[in-house]
Amino acid sequence: MRTKEPFYDKIEKVIIIVMMIGMTVLTFFTVCSRYLFGFTLSWAEQLERLMMIYMFFAGMSLASMQDVHYRVTVMTMVFRKSPKAVNAIMWIGDIAMVIFGLYMTYLTGSVTASLIESHSVLPSLTFVPKWIQYLPGSIGMLGVSLRIIQRRYREIKGKKVSTTLEMEGGAGND
């Protein structure tokens, strides 16, 4: 039986889809206006860049949840004959990534806070505060850390559930 996916597991997918559709429509409109009418909107490129940044950091968080985040896996190939060593290396990689993600959340959060205080705006989108461009860095890196923790928690919880079922004789004895 398949359980329903919680709404918070869909957040990154929705952001990626919305941003990709927005970028595609805006790029199509910009190209058409340039070649058909000889003009472009000065703010279109800046908005596309902003959408790409949000999409990128949502993708990083989604990849972390699905255990395909960027990490060094050469060591797992070296120790491929020892599953315990590979598991330990993957745990170390995940712990390092969580620490790095939290540290980057702090750094990008500091930059975002200083930009909020400075009241800076984007050059082409003068009605958009500059901190909007730096916010996805904080949220995305926090998402990476939280999603790795969430994935590992679900793995541990799943192992405890299956181990309990096996001990009770409930796994596959129907």
N, C-alpha and C positions, 0 to 999 in steps of 0.2 A: 504494500500500500504506500502510495506516495503522499507525503505531507505537503500542505500548502506552504509556499515560500513566504516568509514574513515580509511586510512592506519595506522594512529597512534594508533588506537584502536586494531590493530593486532600485534603490536610490541612484546608484552609480549608472546603472543601465539606462534609466530615464534621462539623466543628465547627458550622457553620451549621445543618445538618440536625438534629443531635442537640439543639442548643440550641432550635431552633424547635419540635421535637416536645416537648421538656421544658416549654417555656413554654406551649404549647397545652394539654398535659395538666394542668399545674398551674393554669392560669387556669380551665379547665373545672371542675376539682375545686373551686376556690375559689368560683366563681360558684354552682355547685350547692349547696355546703355553706352558703353565705350565704343563699340563697333557700329551700332545703328544710329546713335544720336551724337556721338563725338564728345561725350562728357562722362565723368565718373563722380560719384559722391565722395567727398574728401574723407569722410568718416568710415566708409565701408571697410577699408583694410584694417583699421584699428579695431573695429567691432569684430571682424573675422579673427583677428589675432587673440582678442579677449575670449571669444568662444573656444578657440583652439586650446588656450591655457586651461579653461575649465574642463574641457573634454579630456585633456592629457592627465590632469590630476585625478579626475574621476576614474579614468582607466587604470591609474596606478593603484588606487584603492581597490577596485574590482579585481585586478590581477592578484593582489595580496590575499583577498578572500578566497580566490580559486587556486591558491598555491602555485601560481606561475609568476610571482614577482621576481624581479631581477636580483640575483645573488650568484655568488661564485659556486659553480657546481663541479668544477674540475676534481675537487677532492672526493666527491661521491663516485666519480669514475675510477679513481685510484683505489678506493676501498669497496668497490662494487660487490666483491665476494663476501663482505662482512656486513650484513644488514644492520647489525647493532651500531657499527661504526658510521654507516651512512645515516642512520637515524640520529645519532649524536651530532653529526656534522650539520644536518638539516636543522636541528634544534638550535645549535650555536648560531647558524646563519639567521634564523628567525629572531633569536634574542638580540643579535647585533642589529638587525634591521629595525626592530621595535625601538631600541635605544636611539638609533640614528634618526628614525622618524620623529620621535618625541623631541630630540634635540633640534631638528630642522623646524618642527612646529614652533618651538620657542623662538628660534631666530627669525623665521618669517613672520611670526606674530609680533615680534618687536618692531620689525620694519613696517608692518601694516599699522601698528599703533602710532608710530611716528608720522606716517603719512596721513592718518586720520587727524592728528593734531595740526599738521601743516596746511590742511585744506587744499592740497594740490589737486589739479584736475588733469585728465588726459589731454594731450595736445589737439587731437582731431575731434574728440568728443568732449567738448568743454563743459557739458552738463553732467559728466560722469567723474566722480572722484577717483583719484589715482589708486587709492587703497583697494578698490574693486579688482584691480589687476593683480594685486599681491595676495588677496584673500584666499584664492584657491590653493596657493602654496601651503598655507597654514592648515586649511581644512583637508587638503589632499594628503599631506604627510601624517596628520593625525589619523586620517582614515586608513592609511597604510598600517600604522601601528595597531589601531583598534581591530582592523580586519584580520591581521595575523593572530592577535590574541583570541579573537572570536573563533577563527578556524581551529587553532590549537585546543581551545576549550571544547569545541564540538567534537574534535577527535578523541580527547580524553573522556568526555562524557559518553561518547558512542562506544568506546572500548569498555568502559565500566558497565554499560547496559548490556553489551553482548557477553561479557564475562559473567555477569550475574545470571543471564539467561542460560548460558552453557552450564553453570554450576547447578542451576535448578532443573536442568534437563529440558528446558523449554525451547532450545534452539533446534529447530528442524525435527522435533519429535511429535508432530501433529498427526 
